[in-house]
Amino acid sequence: MSCDTAPTEMDAAIDLATETVNSVDGVDTKETGAWFWDYGESSMEIRLEYHVDDLDRWKEVRSTVNHEIQRAFWDAGYEMAFPTRTVRVEQDGENSVVAGQGGAEGD
């Protein structure tokens, strides 16, 4: 999630991720968990864990889970964070923004 995500929005995103994973065929709903896990360099990270009922289908289930979470977050309007870096160059004693790469606001 982007670094400007509000606490209530983070809670809602975690709930949505859990609900979405539990709706996927092949996921053991008793073994699902999602948490606000860490602050990344350019993001706030959600950790999602789930078990697959049939290990022969793990790739299919994983792909479906990832697609469904992407769709659910898109529909909810959640922004995914992109790595961002701002470069400042001092010139003649004045600081000026020279370049920045797109993505989430922040450093």
QUIFENMO-V45863 format. One record per residue. N is the residue number from 1. RES is the residue in one small letter. OMEGA is omega as a letter, one per 30 degrees, with the letter a starting at -180 (* if undefined). Layout:
# QUIFENMO-V45863
n=N res=RES omega=OMEGA
n=N res=RES omega=OMEGA
This chain:
# QUIFENMO-V45863
n=1 res=m omega=a
n=2 res=s omega=a
n=3 res=c omega=l
n=4 res=d omega=l
n=5 res=t omega=l
n=6 res=a omega=l
n=7 res=p omega=l
n=8 res=t omega=l
n=9 res=e omega=l
n=10 res=m omega=l
n=11 res=d omega=l
n=12 res=a omega=l
n=13 res=a omega=l
n=14 res=i omega=l
n=15 res=d omega=l
n=16 res=l omega=l
n=17 res=a omega=l
n=18 res=t omega=l
n=19 res=e omega=a
n=20 res=t omega=l
n=21 res=v omega=a
n=22 res=n omega=l
n=23 res=s omega=a
n=24 res=v omega=l
n=25 res=d omega=l
n=26 res=g omega=l
n=27 res=v omega=l
n=28 res=d omega=a
n=29 res=t omega=l
n=30 res=k omega=a
n=31 res=e omega=a
n=32 res=t omega=l
n=33 res=g omega=l
n=34 res=a omega=a
n=35 res=w omega=l
n=36 res=f omega=a
n=37 res=w omega=a
n=38 res=d omega=l
n=39 res=y omega=l
n=40 res=g omega=a
n=41 res=e omega=a
n=42 res=s omega=a
n=43 res=s omega=l
n=44 res=m omega=a
n=45 res=e omega=l
n=46 res=i omega=l
n=47 res=r omega=a
n=48 res=l omega=l
n=49 res=e omega=l
n=50 res=y omega=l
n=51 res=h omega=l
n=52 res=v omega=a
n=53 res=d omega=a
n=54 res=d omega=a
n=55 res=l omega=l
n=56 res=d omega=a
n=57 res=r omega=a
n=58 res=w omega=a
n=59 res=k omega=l
n=60 res=e omega=a
n=61 res=v omega=l
n=62 res=r omega=l
n=63 res=s omega=l
n=64 res=t omega=l
n=65 res=v omega=a
n=66 res=n omega=l
n=67 res=h omega=a
n=68 res=e omega=l
n=69 res=i omega=l
n=70 res=q omega=a
n=71 res=r omega=a
n=72 res=a omega=l
n=73 res=f omega=l
n=74 res=w omega=a
n=75 res=d omega=a
n=76 res=a omega=l
n=77 res=g omega=l
n=78 res=y omega=l
n=79 res=e omega=l
n=80 res=m omega=a
n=81 res=a omega=l
n=82 res=f omega=l
n=83 res=p omega=a
n=84 res=t omega=l
n=85 res=r omega=l
n=86 res=t omega=l
n=87 res=v omega=l
n=88 res=r omega=l
n=89 res=v omega=l
n=90 res=e omega=a
n=91 res=q omega=l
n=92 res=d omega=l
n=93 res=g omega=l
n=94 res=e omega=l
n=95 res=n omega=l
n=96 res=s omega=l
n=97 res=v omega=a
n=98 res=v omega=a
n=99 res=a omega=l
n=100 res=g omega=l
n=101 res=q omega=a
n=102 res=g omega=l
n=103 res=g omega=a
n=104 res=a omega=l
n=105 res=e omega=l
n=106 res=g omega=a
n=107 res=d omega=*
